[in-house]
Amino acid sequence: MANPNTSLTAIPDPVQPSLASASLPLDADPFARILGHSAALRDAIARARTVARVDSSVLISGESGAGKELIARGIHESSPRARAPFVALNCATLAESLQASTLFGHAKGAFTGALRDQPGLFEAAREGTLFLDEVAELVPSAQAAMLRVLQEGVITRIGEHRERKVDVRLITATHRDLDDAIQAGTFRADLFFRLNVVGITVPALRERDDDVLLLARRFIEEFNPKMNRMLSGLSAEVSQLFLAYDWPGNVRELRNAVESAVLLARGDLIQIDDLPACLVKRLLERDSKATIQPETAPRRSDWKQKIVTALAKTGGRRSRTATLLGVSRTTLWRKMKELGLND
């Protein structure tokens, strides 16, 4: 069994991927930390639970900040490899010249600055899981070497001729469309098929209407004790704005916004003035860009009927309602407030 503390000494500076061995109680659910009730999220978690039982390669797709690493950690901690290391690296943070040596290691003298033999991440994660986020950023040479690992289970350190067997479960992730990258010639099709044995898509936060306020409350609970605060929640206006906003930064953006607001809030509830100025600015900008031109805007009575009808068709899901009406979520929220439909 691998020592989960050894691999930090095996990472070439300045790269510092995260490494953790399983620390959850044996009866804990590794996926319990992923909050949400939306159907798309539950489907992704169900798929992750199933694939955790085997060693098949997994490719996780989804926008930045949507929670791809949480899914990967859940797979690892639910798998037979849970007591071995989980090593995570964002490939986009690596200089192209460092990719091969970081992943596969190098021998002393292999290149300028290689002052000692250095294992790579595949060796650091032995018997455990290696999670590579933004895998589309790998250069062709690193992609070729990765394909060899998946086909033959061996790596060769840069500057060596010796093959080393590796026993690692590989999970990768990307926010890019790899089909487009393959067509553009920047990503190998054969590597894609090896990585995408099982594909999991993590939904964007804007596709999870019912989860926004749940997550916001959870983040308030998280930050209250850290900041010696006792906030009880969001004001009604902030709640409506949070539901109307499309959260391009996903869960990460929401978490950062709540952290700032908990620190700066002057009352028991988070108010508009407590939110980060950049977030408020984006809300206003998106709303102004989405304003409907007078010649095409329905009358007030027509708006109310259109919104009520659209809400009924979408089961009350506001993101789908906004799409159906051809407006932004912020515009929909503003119209609903004007018409008394937010109560």
Rosetta blueprint (number, residue, H / E / L):
1 M L
2 A L
3 N L
4 P L
5 N L
6 T L
7 S H
8 L H
9 T H
10 A H
11 I L
12 P L
13 D L
14 P L
15 V L
16 Q L
17 P L
18 S E
19 L E
20 A E
21 S E
22 A L
23 S L
24 L L
25 P L
26 L L
27 D L
28 A L
29 D L
30 P H
31 F H
32 A H
33 R H
34 I L
35 L L
36 G L
37 H L
38 S L
39 A H
40 A H
41 L H
42 R H
43 D H
44 A H
45 I H
46 A H
47 R H
48 A H
49 R H
50 T H
51 V H
52 A H
53 R L
54 V L
55 D L
56 S L
57 S L
58 V E
59 L E
60 I E
61 S E
62 G L
63 E L
64 S L
65 G L
66 A L
67 G L
68 K H
69 E H
70 L H
71 I H
72 A H
73 R H
74 G H
75 I H
76 H H
77 E H
78 S L
79 S L
80 P L
81 R L
82 A L
83 R L
84 A L
85 P E
86 F E
87 V E
88 A E
89 L E
90 N E
91 C H
92 A H
93 T H
94 L L
95 A L
96 E H
97 S H
98 L H
99 Q H
100 A H
101 S H
102 T H
103 L H
104 F H
105 G L
106 H E
107 A L
108 K L
109 G L
110 A L
111 F L
112 T L
113 G L
114 A L
115 L L
116 R L
117 D L
118 Q E
119 P L
120 G L
121 L H
122 F H
123 E H
124 A H
125 A L
126 R L
127 E L
128 G L
129 T E
130 L E
131 F E
132 L E
133 D E
134 E L
135 V H
136 A H
137 E H
138 L L
139 V L
140 P H
141 S H
142 A H
143 Q H
144 A H
145 A H
146 M H
147 L H
148 R H
149 V H
150 L H
151 Q H
152 E H
153 G L
154 V E
155 I E
156 T L
157 R L
158 I E
159 G L
160 E L
161 H L
162 R L
163 E L
164 R E
165 K E
166 V L
167 D L
168 V L
169 R E
170 L E
171 I E
172 T E
173 A E
174 T E
175 H L
176 R L
177 D L
178 L H
179 D H
180 D H
181 A H
182 I H
183 Q H
184 A H
185 G L
186 T L
187 F L
188 R L
189 A H
190 D H
191 L H
192 F H
193 F H
194 R H
195 L H
196 N L
197 V L
198 V E
199 G E
200 I E
201 T E
202 V L
203 P L
204 A L
205 L H
206 R H
207 E H
208 R L
209 D H
210 D H
211 D H
212 V H
213 L H
214 L H
215 L H
216 A H
217 R H
218 R H
219 F H
220 I H
221 E H
222 E H
223 F H
224 N H
225 P H
226 K H
227 M L
228 N L
229 R L
230 M L
231 L L
232 S L
233 G E
234 L E
235 S L
236 A H
237 E H
238 V H
239 S H
240 Q H
241 L H
242 F H
243 L H
244 A H
245 Y L
246 D L
247 W L
248 P L
249 G L
250 N H
251 V H
252 R H
253 E H
254 L H
255 R H
256 N H
257 A H
258 V H
259 E H
260 S H
261 A H
262 V H
263 L H
264 L H
265 A L
266 R L
267 G L
268 D L
269 L E
270 I E
271 Q L
272 I H
273 D H
274 D H
275 L L
276 P L
277 A H
278 C H
279 L H
280 V H
281 K H
282 R H
283 L H
284 L H
285 E H
286 R H
287 D H
288 S H
289 K H
290 A L
291 T L
292 I L
293 Q L
294 P L
295 E L
296 T L
297 A L
298 P L
299 R L
300 R H
301 S H
302 D H
303 W H
304 K H
305 Q H
306 K H
307 I H
308 V H
309 T H
310 A H
311 L H
312 A H
313 K H
314 T L
315 G L
316 G L
317 R L
318 R H
319 S H
320 R H
321 T H
322 A H
323 T H
324 L H
325 L H
326 G L
327 V L
328 S L
329 R H
330 T H
331 T H
332 L H
333 W H
334 R H
335 K H
336 M H
337 K H
338 E H
339 L L
340 G L
341 L L
342 N L
343 D L
